[in-house]
C-alpha cells in the first residue's frame, strides 16, 4: 500500500487459519441442533505496526443469520451479514454498536448508519478489480481521531485495495 506522499506500508500475513467449530442452537436451554461450521481467518501486520484481519464465517442453521464477513484495520472493525445484507456490528475508537436480532427480526435497523456496497468492477490505476466491497464509516463521527479509518475497498480473492483515514490520507494497493 502506498499513500499520496509515496510512503509505503507493506502488509505481511502472519496468521492464516482454517478450522471447524461446532455450531449449536438452543431453545429454553435445550440444545436442538449441532453442526460443523467452517471458518477462515487471516491476519496481517505492516511495517508501521498496522493490524489487518479478515474472516468469513458460514451461516447458522436457524435461517436468521447468514454468512458473515468481518474486517478489521487498526481502530476499525465491522461485520457484514450476507443474508440480512447489512452491517450487524461496528467498532471504532472504543465505541461499539451491535444489532439486536431475535426470531421476530432486527429490533432497530437504523442503529448502524455506516454502509457497505458491492461493486462489480472497480478500476484503480491500470488494474480493474471485480467483486469489490466498499465500506464507508458514518457512525461515531464526534469521536473520530486523525487516524480513524473511514473508508475501505476490499476485493474478493485479492484483499485490501484502498483505505482512507479521517485526516484525508489515502493508501492504495501498488
C-alpha positions in Angstrom: 0.0 0.0 0.0 1.3 3.5 -0.8 -0.1 6.9 0.2 -0.3 10.1 -1.9 3.0 11.1 -0.4 4.8 8.0 -1.7 5.1 6.3 1.7 4.7 2.6 1.5 3.1 0.2 4.0 3.9 -3.4 3.4 1.5 -6.0 4.9 2.7 -9.5 5.7 0.4 -12.4 6.5 1.4 -13.8 9.9 -1.7 -16.0 10.5 -3.8 -18.0 8.1 -6.3 -20.2 9.9 -8.9 -22.6 8.5 -10.8 -24.5 11.2 -14.1 -26.1 12.1 -16.2 -25.2 15.1 -19.3 -26.9 16.5 -22.4 -24.8 15.9 -25.2 -25.0 18.5 -28.8 -23.7 18.7 -30.7 -23.5 21.9 -34.3 -23.0 22.9 -35.2 -22.9 26.6 -31.8 -24.2 27.4 -32.1 -27.3 25.3 -29.6 -28.0 22.5 -31.6 -28.9 19.4 -29.1 -28.7 16.6 -25.4 -29.4 16.2 -23.5 -28.8 13.0 -19.9 -28.3 12.0 -19.1 -24.7 10.8 -16.1 -24.0 8.6 -14.2 -20.8 9.5 -11.5 -18.8 7.7 -9.3 -16.2 9.4 -6.3 -14.1 8.0 -4.2 -11.7 10.0 -1.6 -9.3 8.6 0.9 -6.8 10.1 2.6 -3.9 8.4 6.0 -2.2 8.7 4.1 0.6 10.5 2.5 -1.7 13.1 -0.9 -1.7 11.3 -3.0 -4.8 12.1 -5.3 -6.0 9.3 -7.6 -9.0 9.7 -10.4 -10.6 7.7 -12.6 -13.6 8.4 -15.5 -15.3 6.9 -17.9 -17.5 8.9 -20.8 -19.6 7.5 -24.4 -19.2 8.1 -26.1 -20.6 11.2 -28.8 -23.3 10.8 -31.5 -21.1 12.1 -32.2 -19.0 8.9 -31.8 -15.8 11.0 -28.1 -15.3 10.3 -26.2 -15.6 7.0 -22.6 -15.9 6.1 -20.6 -13.1 7.8 -17.5 -11.2 6.7 -15.6 -9.5 9.5 -13.0 -6.9 8.6 -10.6 -5.1 11.0 -8.0 -2.5 10.3 -6.3 -0.7 13.2 -9.2 1.0 15.1 -12.0 0.0 12.8 -13.9 -3.3 12.8 -17.2 -4.2 11.2 -19.2 -7.4 10.4 -21.4 -7.7 7.3 -24.1 -10.3 7.2 -24.8 -11.5 3.6 -28.3 -12.9 4.4 -29.5 -9.7 6.0 -27.5 -7.6 3.5 -26.3 -5.2 6.2 -23.6 -4.4 8.7 -24.6 -6.1 12.0 -21.7 -4.8 14.2 -19.2 -2.0 14.1 -16.5 -0.8 16.4 -14.1 2.1 16.3 -12.2 4.2 18.8 -13.7 2.2 21.8 -17.3 2.7 20.5 -19.4 -0.3 19.6 -22.8 -1.0 18.0 -24.3 -4.4 17.6 -27.8 -5.1 16.1 -30.2 -6.9 18.3 -31.7 -9.8 16.3 -34.4 -12.1 17.5 -36.7 -14.6 15.9 -39.0 -11.6 15.1 -36.2 -9.9 13.2 -34.0 -6.9 13.7 -35.0 -4.7 16.6 -33.6 -1.4 15.3 -32.4 -1.4 11.7 -31.5 2.3 11.9 -29.0 1.8 14.7 -25.9 1.5 12.4 -25.5 4.2 9.8 -22.3 3.0 8.1 -22.8 1.4 4.7 -21.4 -1.4 2.6 -21.9 -1.6 -1.2 -20.7 -4.2 -3.6 -19.1 -3.0 -6.9 -19.0 -5.4 -9.8 -15.9 -3.8 -11.3 -13.6 -1.2 -9.7 -10.7 0.5 -11.6 -7.6 1.6 -9.7 -4.7 2.8 -11.8 -4.3 0.4 -14.8 -6.0 -2.5 -13.0 -9.6 -3.5 -12.9 -10.8 -5.5 -9.9 -14.1 -7.4 -9.7 -16.3 -8.2 -6.7 -15.2 -5.3 -4.6 -16.7 -4.5 -1.2 -16.8 -0.7 -0.5 -17.3 0.4 3.2 -18.0 3.9 4.4 -17.9 4.8 8.1 -20.7 7.1 9.2 -21.1 6.2 12.9 -19.4 7.9 15.9 -18.3 11.0 13.9 -17.8 13.0 17.0 -15.2 10.5 18.3 -13.2 10.1 15.1 -9.5 10.6 15.6 -7.0 11.8 13.0 -6.2 8.2 12.0 -9.6 6.7 12.2 -10.2 4.5 9.1 -13.3 6.0 7.3 -13.4 4.2 4.0 -12.2 0.8 2.7 -12.1 -1.0 -0.7 -11.6 -4.8 -0.4 -11.6 -7.2 -3.4 -12.7 -10.8 -3.2 -9.7 -13.2 -3.6 -7.3 -10.2 -3.7 -7.6 -8.4 -0.4 -7.2 -4.8 0.6 -7.2 -2.4 -2.3 -7.5 1.0 -0.6 -8.3 2.7 2.7 -8.7 6.3 3.9 -8.0 8.0 7.2 -10.1 10.8 8.7 -7.2 13.2 8.0 -7.5 12.6 4.2 -4.5 10.3 3.9 -5.3 7.6 1.4 -3.4 4.3 0.9 -3.8 2.4 -2.4 -2.6 -1.0 -3.4 0.6 -0.8 -5.5 
